[in-house]
Amino acid sequence: MTNSPANRKGAAASFANMHQMLSELLAKIDPNGFVEIREALRAQYRPEGVEGHVVELLADLSWRLRGCFALETAILSRGDEADITATVSNLSRLSKYESRLSRDFSRYSRMMQLREKNRKKKEARWAASLARRKPCTSVIQ
């Protein structure tokens, strides 16, 4: 089973080095980028309750995906012909890491889009319900 907890732990351990390199690289090239991404996602989705955690996950995934492109460039620029095997190996691991991040980002994105769609439907039902009601005609207004 590929989604068993043991396999997920193994995947996390195998990507720990990649995550460390990404974190260091992103801290150098765009130290405020994560905050900007998070605030943009908060403005887009307007999270309520637990949705805030999902938005934090989306921001983290988006931030790391951004770092994958920068790290790929760094690996290619420092790779030399004598160390082509290590360069190819690093690029392969980075590709797997990026795929995993992309899958997770897509999943959480769809989740938030469905929540937004359901929220809009709920608001439309409330508005229709209020429109059907007769205005209050009491003396005390």
Secondary structure by P-SEA (a helix, b strand, c coil): ccccaaaaaaaaaaaaaaaaaaaaaaaacccaaaaaaaaaaaaacccccaaaaaaaaaaaaaaaaaaaaaaaaaaaaaccccaaaaaaaaaaaaaaaaaaaaaaaaaaaaaaaaaaaaaaaaaaaaaaaaaaccccccccc
